[in-house]
Amino acid sequence: MPITDGTRRFISLSARLTGFDRAELEVTGLVETYRAVAAQELGAERYERLLNEALHEPQKPTATLRGESRAAAQAVTHLWYTAVGRAVHEGWCPRVPMPRASYGRRPV
């Protein structure tokens, strides 16, 4: 699957949030799956706002995110570490099937 600009942005966001590097995230085979889950469950507007705020100033720590963007960042981080979505709003708890090849690799 070709890597798009949207995928690159999600990998950059995920690397900042999780502490894993791009290669570690890509090798899981879950980048596009998790990007799709995050975009769908957060909604287009909230997802784009998170990307813009978190990636706008690369030197600025993501810990400075506030409000809805902070909750969205925590949800994406939680998704990477547990393979389970965490509610940003009531009802968001998707279960994402993991490809068999990703078992036993970091991150989840």
SEKE-49468 format. One line per field, with one value per residue: residue number from 1; residue in three letters; x, y, z of N, C-alpha, C, O in turn. Coordinates in Angstrom, 1 decimal, padded with zeros to 4 digits. Layout:
num <- c(NUM_...)
residuo <- c(Ala_...)
n_u <- c(X_...)
n_v <- c(Y_...)
n_w <- c(Z_...)
ca_u <- c(X_...)
ca_v <- c(Y_...)
ca_w <- c(Z_...)
c_u <- c(X_...)
c_v <- c(Y_...)
c_w <- c(Z_...)
o_u <- c(X_...)
o_v <- c(Y_...)
o_w <- c(Z_...)
END
This chain:
num <- c(1_2_3_4_5_6_7_8_9_10_11_12_13_14_15_16_17_18_19_20_21_22_23_24_25_26_27_28_29_30_31_32_33_34_35_36_37_38_39_40_41_42_43_44_45_46_47_48_49_50_51_52_53_54_55_56_57_58_59_60_61_62_63_64_65_66_67_68_69_70_71_72_73_74_75_76_77_78_79_80_81_82_83_84_85_86_87_88_89_90_91_92_93_94_95_96_97_98_99_100_101_102_103_104_105_106_107_108)
residuo <- c(Met_Pro_Ile_Thr_Asp_Gly_Thr_Arg_Arg_Phe_Ile_Ser_Leu_Ser_Ala_Arg_Leu_Thr_Gly_Phe_Asp_Arg_Ala_Glu_Leu_Glu_Val_Thr_Gly_Leu_Val_Glu_Thr_Tyr_Arg_Ala_Val_Ala_Ala_Gln_Glu_Leu_Gly_Ala_Glu_Arg_Tyr_Glu_Arg_Leu_Leu_Asn_Glu_Ala_Leu_His_Glu_Pro_Gln_Lys_Pro_Thr_Ala_Thr_Leu_Arg_Gly_Glu_Ser_Arg_Ala_Ala_Ala_Gln_Ala_Val_Thr_His_Leu_Trp_Tyr_Thr_Ala_Val_Gly_Arg_Ala_Val_His_Glu_Gly_Trp_Cys_Pro_Arg_Val_Pro_Met_Pro_Arg_Ala_Ser_Tyr_Gly_Arg_Arg_Pro_Val)
n_u <- c(000.8_000.6_002.3_000.7_000.4_-001.3_-001.0_001.7_001.6_000.1_001.8_003.9_002.6_001.9_004.4_005.4_003.5_003.7_006.4_007.7_009.7_009.4_010.0_009.5_006.8_005.8_006.5_004.7_002.5_000.1_-000.4_-002.1_-004.5_-005.0_-004.9_-007.2_-009.1_-008.8_-009.3_-012.0_-013.4_-012.7_-013.7_-013.7_-013.1_-012.1_-010.0_-008.3_-007.8_-006.3_-004.0_-003.0_-002.5_-000.7_001.4_002.2_004.1_007.0_008.9_007.5_006.2_003.9_002.5_001.5_-000.9_-004.3_-007.7_-010.1_-008.2_-006.2_-007.5_-008.0_-005.5_-004.6_-006.3_-005.5_-002.9_-003.5_-004.8_-002.6_-001.0_-002.7_-004.4_-007.0_-009.6_-010.1_-012.5_-013.2_-015.3_-018.5_-019.1_-017.1_-015.2_-013.8_-012.9_-010.1_-009.2_-006.2_-003.6_-002.3_000.4_001.5_001.5_003.3_005.1_006.4_005.0_001.8)
n_v <- c(-001.2_002.2_004.9_007.7_011.3_011.8_009.4_009.7_011.9_010.9_008.9_010.5_011.9_009.8_008.8_010.9_010.9_008.3_007.7_005.8_005.0_005.9_003.7_001.5_001.8_001.5_-001.2_-002.7_-003.0_-001.8_000.8_002.1_001.0_001.9_004.6_005.0_004.2_006.1_008.5_008.1_007.6_009.8_011.8_013.9_016.7_017.0_015.2_016.3_018.7_017.8_016.7_019.1_020.8_019.2_018.7_021.1_022.7_021.3_021.2_021.8_020.3_017.6_017.3_019.8_020.1_020.9_020.4_019.2_018.3_017.3_015.1_013.6_013.1_011.4_009.3_008.3_007.5_005.6_003.7_002.8_001.5_-000.4_-001.5_-001.0_001.2_004.3_006.0_009.2_010.6_009.7_006.3_005.7_003.0_001.2_-002.1_-003.2_-005.4_-007.2_-007.8_-011.0_-011.2_-009.2_-009.8_-010.0_-008.0_-004.8_-001.5_-002.5)
n_w <- c(000.0_-000.9_000.6_001.7_002.0_004.1_005.6_006.3_007.9_010.0_011.0_011.9_013.9_015.6_016.3_017.8_019.9_021.0_021.4_020.0_017.2_013.7_012.0_013.8_014.2_011.6_011.0_012.3_010.7_011.1_010.8_008.7_009.4_012.0_011.5_010.0_011.8_013.9_012.4_011.6_014.1_015.7_014.1_011.2_011.5_014.2_014.2_012.2_013.4_015.6_014.3_013.1_015.4_016.9_015.2_014.2_015.5_015.8_017.9_020.1_023.0_023.0_025.2_025.9_024.7_024.9_026.2_024.0_022.0_023.5_024.7_022.4_021.5_023.6_023.2_020.7_021.4_023.3_021.7_020.1_022.1_023.3_021.4_021.5_021.2_023.0_024.8_023.5_023.5_024.7_024.0_022.2_021.6_019.9_018.7_017.3_014.8_014.9_012.6_012.1_011.6_013.1_015.8_018.8_018.3_018.9_018.8_020.3)
ca_u <- c(000.0_001.5_002.2_000.2_000.7_-002.1_-000.3_003.0_001.2_-000.4_003.0_004.6_001.8_002.0_005.7_005.4_002.7_004.1_007.8_008.3_010.1_008.6_010.2_008.8_005.3_005.5_006.7_003.5_001.5_-001.2_-000.5_-003.3_-005.7_-005.2_-005.2_-008.6_-009.9_-008.7_-010.0_-013.4_-013.9_-012.6_-014.4_-012.8_-012.7_-011.3_-008.8_-007.5_-007.3_-005.2_-002.8_-002.5_-002.0_000.4_002.5_002.5_005.4_007.7_009.7_006.6_005.8_002.5_001.9_000.9_-002.2_-005.4_-009.0_-010.4_-007.1_-005.4_-008.2_-007.9_-004.1_-004.6_-007.1_-004.6_-001.8_-004.1_-005.0_-001.3_-000.5_-003.6_-005.2_-008.4_-009.9_-010.5_-013.5_-012.9_-016.7_-019.2_-019.4_-015.9_-014.5_-013.7_-012.0_-009.5_-008.5_-004.8_-003.1_-001.6_001.9_001.9_001.6_004.6_005.9_006.1_004.0_000.8)
ca_v <- c(000.0_003.4_005.8_009.0_012.4_011.6_008.4_010.2_012.8_010.1_008.3_011.5_012.2_008.6_008.8_012.0_010.5_007.0_007.5_004.8_005.7_005.6_002.3_000.6_001.9_000.9_-002.6_-003.4_-003.2_-001.3_002.3_002.5_000.6_002.8_006.0_004.9_004.1_007.4_009.5_007.8_007.7_011.2_012.7_014.6_018.0_016.8_014.5_017.3_019.7_017.2_016.7_020.4_021.3_018.4_018.7_022.5_023.1_020.0_021.3_022.0_019.0_017.3_017.5_021.1_020.1_021.1_020.2_018.1_017.8_016.4_013.9_012.9_012.6_010.3_008.2_007.7_006.8_004.4_002.8_002.1_000.7_-001.5_-002.0_-000.8_002.6_004.8_007.0_010.6_010.9_008.4_005.3_005.3_001.9_000.2_-003.2_-003.3_-006.7_-007.1_-008.8_-012.1_-011.0_-008.1_-010.3_-010.1_-006.9_-003.5_-001.5_-003.5)
ca_w <- c(000.0_-001.0_001.8_001.3_002.9_005.3_006.3_006.8_009.0_011.1_011.5_012.6_015.1_016.4_016.8_018.8_021.0_021.6_021.7_019.1_015.9_012.5_011.6_014.7_013.9_010.3_010.9_012.9_009.7_011.6_010.6_008.0_010.1_013.1_011.0_009.6_013.1_014.5_011.6_011.7_015.4_016.2_013.2_010.4_012.1_015.4_013.7_011.5_014.4_016.4_013.5_013.0_016.6_017.4_014.3_013.8_016.1_016.2_019.1_021.2_023.5_022.8_026.6_026.0_024.1_025.9_025.9_023.1_021.3_024.4_024.8_021.1_021.5_024.5_022.6_019.7_022.1_023.9_020.6_019.8_023.2_023.7_020.3_021.8_021.3_024.3_024.5_023.5_023.8_025.1_023.0_021.3_022.1_018.8_018.8_016.0_014.7_014.6_011.6_012.7_011.5_014.1_017.2_019.4_017.9_019.6_019.8_020.1)
c_u <- c(000.9_001.3_001.8_000.7_-000.1_-001.5_000.9_002.7_000.8_000.8_003.8_003.9_002.0_003.3_005.9_004.7_003.2_005.5_008.5_008.7_009.3_008.7_009.5_007.3_005.0_005.5_005.5_002.5_000.1_-001.4_-001.8_-004.5_-006.0_-005.5_-006.7_-009.5_-010.0_-009.5_-011.5_-014.0_-013.8_-013.4_-013.4_-012.2_-011.8_-010.0_-007.8_-007.0_-006.2_-003.9_-002.2_-001.9_-000.7_001.6_002.9_003.8_006.1_008.4_008.7_006.1_004.3_001.7_001.2_-000.4_-003.2_-006.7_-009.2_-009.2_-006.2_-006.1_-008.1_-006.5_-004.0_-005.3_-006.2_-003.5_-002.3_-004.3_-003.7_-000.9_-001.4_-004.4_-006.6_-008.6_-010.4_-011.4_-013.0_-014.3_-017.4_-019.4_-018.2_-015.1_-014.3_-012.7_-011.4_-008.8_-007.1_-004.3_-002.2_-000.1_002.4_002.0_003.0_005.6_005.5_005.8_002.8_000.3)
c_v <- c(001.2_004.3_007.2_010.1_012.2_010.5_008.9_011.1_012.0_009.3_009.3_011.8_011.0_008.5_009.8_011.5_009.3_006.9_006.5_005.6_005.2_004.2_001.3_000.6_001.2_-000.6_-003.4_-003.8_-002.6_000.2_002.7_002.1_001.5_004.2_006.0_005.0_005.5_008.5_009.3_008.1_009.1_012.2_013.5_015.9_017.8_016.1_015.5_018.3_019.1_017.1_018.1_021.0_020.5_018.5_020.1_023.0_021.9_020.1_021.4_020.6_018.8_017.4_018.8_021.2_020.2_020.6_019.0_017.5_016.9_015.1_013.0_012.3_011.4_009.1_007.5_006.9_005.5_003.3_002.0_001.2_-000.5_-002.2_-001.9_000.7_003.0_006.0_008.4_011.2_009.6_007.5_005.0_004.2_000.9_-000.9_-003.4_-004.6_-006.5_-008.2_-009.8_-011.8_-009.9_-008.6_-010.4_-009.0_-005.7_-002.5_-002.5_-003.5)
c_w <- c(000.0_000.2_001.2_002.3_004.2_006.2_007.0_008.0_010.2_011.8_012.4_013.9_016.1_017.0_018.0_020.1_021.8_022.1_020.9_017.9_014.8_012.0_012.5_014.5_012.6_010.2_011.5_011.8_010.1_011.4_009.9_008.7_011.2_012.6_010.6_010.8_013.7_013.7_011.7_013.1_016.0_015.4_012.5_011.0_013.3_015.1_013.1_012.5_015.3_015.6_013.4_014.3_017.1_016.5_013.8_014.3_016.6_017.5_020.3_021.7_023.3_024.2_026.8_025.3_025.2_025.3_025.0_022.3_022.2_024.6_023.5_021.1_022.5_024.0_021.5_020.4_022.7_022.9_020.2_020.9_023.5_022.6_020.5_021.9_022.7_024.1_024.6_023.8_024.1_023.8_022.1_022.0_021.0_019.2_017.4_015.9_014.3_013.6_012.4_012.7_012.5_015.5_017.6_019.0_018.7_018.5_019.4_018.7)
o_u <- c(001.8_000.2_002.5_001.3_000.5_-001.5_001.2_003.4_001.2_000.9_004.2_004.5_002.3_003.5_006.5_005.1_003.0_005.8_009.7_008.1_008.5_007.7_008.9_006.7_004.0_004.7_005.3_001.7_-000.9_-002.4_-002.5_-005.5_-007.1_-006.2_-007.3_-010.5_-011.0_-010.2_-012.3_-015.0_-014.6_-013.8_-012.3_-011.0_-010.7_-009.0_-006.6_-005.8_-005.2_-002.9_-001.0_-000.8_000.2_002.7_003.9_004.6_005.9_008.5_009.2_005.6_003.5_000.5_000.4_-001.1_-003.0_-006.9_-008.7_-009.2_-005.7_-005.5_-007.9_-006.3_-003.3_-004.8_-006.2_-003.1_-001.7_-004.1_-003.7_-000.3_-000.9_-005.0_-007.5_-007.8_-010.9_-011.1_-012.5_-014.4_-016.9_-019.8_-018.3_-014.4_-014.7_-011.7_-012.2_-007.9_-006.8_-004.7_-001.4_000.6_003.6_002.6_003.9_006.7_004.4_006.3_002.9_-000.6)
o_v <- c(001.4_004.3_007.8_009.8_012.5_010.6_008.6_011.1_012.3_009.2_008.9_011.9_011.2_008.1_009.4_011.8_009.2_006.1_006.3_006.6_004.3_003.5_000.3_-000.4_000.5_-001.2_-004.6_-004.7_-002.9_000.8_003.5_002.9_002.0_004.9_007.0_005.6_006.0_009.3_010.3_008.8_009.6_013.2_013.9_016.2_018.5_016.5_015.5_018.7_019.8_017.5_018.2_021.5_021.1_018.3_020.3_023.6_021.4_019.1_021.2_019.8_019.7_017.4_019.0_022.2_019.7_020.5_017.9_016.3_015.9_014.1_011.8_011.2_010.4_008.0_006.3_005.8_004.5_002.1_000.8_000.1_-001.5_-003.2_-002.5_001.4_002.2_006.8_008.9_012.3_008.5_008.0_004.1_004.5_-000.3_-000.6_-003.6_-005.0_-005.7_-009.3_-009.4_-012.1_-009.8_-007.9_-010.9_-009.0_-005.6_-002.6_-003.1_-004.3)
o_w <- c(000.8_000.8_000.4_003.4_005.3_007.4_008.1_009.0_011.4_013.0_013.4_015.0_017.2_018.2_019.0_021.2_023.0_023.0_020.9_017.5_014.9_011.7_012.0_014.6_012.5_009.6_011.2_012.0_009.4_011.7_010.4_008.6_011.4_013.3_010.9_010.8_014.1_014.3_011.8_013.2_016.8_015.8_013.0_010.9_013.3_015.6_013.4_012.4_015.6_016.1_013.6_014.2_017.6_017.0_013.1_013.5_017.7_018.2_021.5_020.9_023.5_024.2_027.7_025.4_026.3_024.1_025.2_022.1_021.8_024.6_023.6_020.6_022.1_024.2_021.5_019.9_022.6_023.1_020.1_020.6_024.1_022.8_019.9_022.6_023.4_023.2_025.6_024.4_023.8_022.8_021.3_022.9_021.3_019.8_016.5_016.7_013.4_013.8_013.2_013.7_012.8_016.4_016.9_019.4_019.2_017.4_018.4_018.3)
END
